Amino acid sequence: MKIGFIGAGHMGSAMIEGLLKAKIIAPENLFVKGGSSGTAEALQKKLGFKLIKEYDALKECQVIFIATGAKIVLEILTQAAPNISKNTILISVATGHTVKEAQAVLGEEIHVVHAIPNTPVSVNAGMIGTVFADQMPSESKAEATRILESLGKVEEVSEDLLGTFGTVAGCSPAFVDIFMEALADGAVLEGMPRALSYEIVAQMMLGSAKLAIETKKHPGELKDGVTSPGGSTIKGVTALEKNGFRYAVIDAVKQANS
Ligand SMILES: NC(=O)c1ccc[n+]([C@@H]2O[C@H](COP(=O)([O-])OP(=O)(O)OC[C@H]3O[C@@H](n4cnc5c(N)ncnc54)[C@H](OP(=O)(O)O)[C@@H]3O)[C@@H](O)[C@H]2O)c1
């Protein structure tokens, strides 16, 4: 199998790293076309995939990812279309277009998947929402899912939910990063060394997520398990509520999704 990539920016490079780490593809079978800034060239030196300058090298690829900015994705697909072979699986991780719009540009014989990932795909712990083209053959669906599952958890959603999926899975890592930084700032304020604070906070986040996933307990139940009556945790929870923590988070999702 050969995989092609158009766009190796933040998301493209995260996916390329994840695919190579998962060994789902060997570097010599991964063809990457970057833009004009040299980002793809720098990544190539680190990861050793085949850097391509023209779209015609994509003809050999059975699966092609596109990870360019939302505004130019359909224009780039139009340019690349003559070099995309029949029955190729085209996985777009770009926002701002529908599966039908991509198919209108590429033709019905290209199997289009719209997949919205998040940056943890680079460490194979991503969360990826997928929408498949109508009448996509089940073998192509299974192949696309197999490849995406090497990058993390994959959930098929209806197209009208893909935007919100992208907000919650794709934007939230930044919200969580700010939360982690703030928690560490709190620890530093109390005298904890900075590096140790980040280590503790990151491991705590990982453990809390794992606990929620493995026990399938409601978040409120997990929180109740940590808050003893009159204890320090409920005092912290009260401070968060007093400062509008929940509203701040809900509003962040709403604003990011608008
Ligand atoms: N970042 C996320 O967490 C995230 C999550 C889900 C979905 N997405 C979606 O993924 C897409 C990419 O996002 P991003 O954050 O990775 O943006 P980005 O860092 O700006 O990357 C876009 C890349 O596209 C390249 N490019 C532009 N024209 C090209 C061309 N003709 N051929 C090949 N490459 C070309 C650019 O290369 P040069 O800069 O070298 O010109 C740039 O590296 C967007 O549609 C975004 O909405 C992103």
The ligand as an SDF file (V2000), in Angstrom:
LIG
                    3D

 48 52  0  0  0  0  0  0  0  0999 V2000
   -4.9320   21.7320   14.0450 N   0  0  0  0  0  0  0  0  0  0  0  0
   -5.9350   20.9920   14.5070 C   0  0  0  0  0  0  0  0  0  0  0  0
   -5.9840   20.6400   15.6940 O   0  0  0  0  0  0  0  0  0  0  0  0
   -7.0280   20.5340   13.5680 C   0  0  0  0  0  0  0  0  0  0  0  0
   -8.0100   19.6210   14.0410 C   0  0  0  0  0  0  0  0  0  0  0  0
   -8.9740   19.1360   13.1600 C   0  0  0  0  0  0  0  0  0  0  0  0
   -8.9980   19.5940   11.8230 C   0  0  0  0  0  0  0  0  0  0  0  0
   -8.0550   20.5040   11.4280 N   0  0  0  0  0  0  0  0  0  0  0  0
   -8.1270   20.9700   10.0340 C   0  0  0  0  0  0  0  0  0  0  0  0
   -6.9610   20.5060    9.3630 O   0  0  0  0  0  0  0  0  0  0  0  0
   -6.6080   21.4490    8.3500 C   0  0  0  0  0  0  0  0  0  0  0  0
   -5.1530   21.8400    8.5240 C   0  0  0  0  0  0  0  0  0  0  0  0
   -5.0100   22.4730    9.7850 O   0  0  0  0  0  0  0  0  0  0  0  0
   -3.5880   22.8000   10.3890 P   0  0  0  0  0  0  0  0  0  0  0  0
   -3.7980   23.2410   11.7690 O   0  0  0  0  0  0  0  0  0  0  0  0
   -2.6770   21.6630   10.1110 O   0  0  0  0  0  0  0  0  0  0  0  0
   -3.1740   24.0520    9.4620 O   0  0  0  0  0  0  0  0  0  0  0  0
   -1.7100   24.4650    9.0040 P   0  0  0  0  0  0  0  0  0  0  0  0
   -0.7360   24.2080   10.0920 O   0  0  0  0  0  0  0  0  0  0  0  0
   -1.8350   25.8330    8.4300 O   0  0  0  0  0  0  0  0  0  0  0  0
   -1.3710   23.4550    7.8230 O   0  0  0  0  0  0  0  0  0  0  0  0
   -1.8780   23.5790    6.5320 C   0  0  0  0  0  0  0  0  0  0  0  0
   -0.7710   23.1250    5.6140 C   0  0  0  0  0  0  0  0  0  0  0  0
   -1.2240   23.1030    4.2740 O   0  0  0  0  0  0  0  0  0  0  0  0
   -0.0950   23.3330    3.4640 C   0  0  0  0  0  0  0  0  0  0  0  0
   -0.4570   23.6870    2.1050 N   0  0  0  0  0  0  0  0  0  0  0  0
   -0.9760   24.8440    1.6300 C   0  0  0  0  0  0  0  0  0  0  0  0
   -1.1160   24.7740    0.2800 N   0  0  0  0  0  0  0  0  0  0  0  0
   -0.6800   23.5340   -0.0870 C   0  0  0  0  0  0  0  0  0  0  0  0
   -0.5800   22.8600   -1.3410 C   0  0  0  0  0  0  0  0  0  0  0  0
   -0.9530   23.4380   -2.4750 N   0  0  0  0  0  0  0  0  0  0  0  0
   -0.0630   21.6050   -1.3450 N   0  0  0  0  0  0  0  0  0  0  0  0
    0.3070   21.0030   -0.2150 C   0  0  0  0  0  0  0  0  0  0  0  0
    0.2450   21.6080    1.0020 N   0  0  0  0  0  0  0  0  0  0  0  0
   -0.2620   22.8570    1.0610 C   0  0  0  0  0  0  0  0  0  0  0  0
    0.6350   24.4590    4.1790 C   0  0  0  0  0  0  0  0  0  0  0  0
    1.9770   24.4530    3.7980 O   0  0  0  0  0  0  0  0  0  0  0  0
    2.9110   25.7560    3.8560 P   0  0  0  0  0  0  0  0  0  0  0  0
    2.5960   26.4530    5.1360 O   0  0  0  0  0  0  0  0  0  0  0  0
    4.2690   25.1810    3.7640 O   0  0  0  0  0  0  0  0  0  0  0  0
    2.5300   26.5940    2.6500 O   0  0  0  0  0  0  0  0  0  0  0  0
    0.4440   24.0800    5.6490 C   0  0  0  0  0  0  0  0  0  0  0  0
    1.5620   23.3840    6.1700 O   0  0  0  0  0  0  0  0  0  0  0  0
   -7.5650   22.6450    8.4800 C   0  0  0  0  0  0  0  0  0  0  0  0
   -8.5800   22.5350    7.5270 O   0  0  0  0  0  0  0  0  0  0  0  0
   -8.1000   22.4900    9.8750 C   0  0  0  0  0  0  0  0  0  0  0  0
   -9.3760   23.0460   10.0350 O   0  0  0  0  0  0  0  0  0  0  0  0
   -7.0780   20.9650   12.2420 C   0  0  0  0  0  0  0  0  0  0  0  0
  1  2  1  0
  2  3  2  0
  2  4  1  0
  4  5  1  0
  4 48  2  0
  5  6  2  0
  6  7  1  0
  7  8  2  0
  8  9  1  0
  8 48  1  0
  9 10  1  0
  9 46  1  0
 10 11  1  0
 11 12  1  0
 11 44  1  0
 12 13  1  0
 13 14  1  0
 14 15  2  0
 14 16  1  0
 14 17  1  0
 17 18  1  0
 18 19  2  0
 18 20  1  0
 18 21  1  0
 21 22  1  0
 22 23  1  0
 23 24  1  0
 23 42  1  0
 24 25  1  0
 25 26  1  0
 25 36  1  0
 26 27  1  0
 26 35  1  0
 27 28  2  0
 28 29  1  0
 29 30  1  0
 29 35  2  0
 30 31  1  0
 30 32  2  0
 32 33  1  0
 33 34  2  0
 34 35  1  0
 36 37  1  0
 36 42  1  0
 37 38  1  0
 38 39  2  0
 38 40  1  0
 38 41  1  0
 42 43  1  0
 44 45  1  0
 44 46  1  0
 46 47  1  0
M  CHG  2   8   1  16  -1
M  END
$$$$
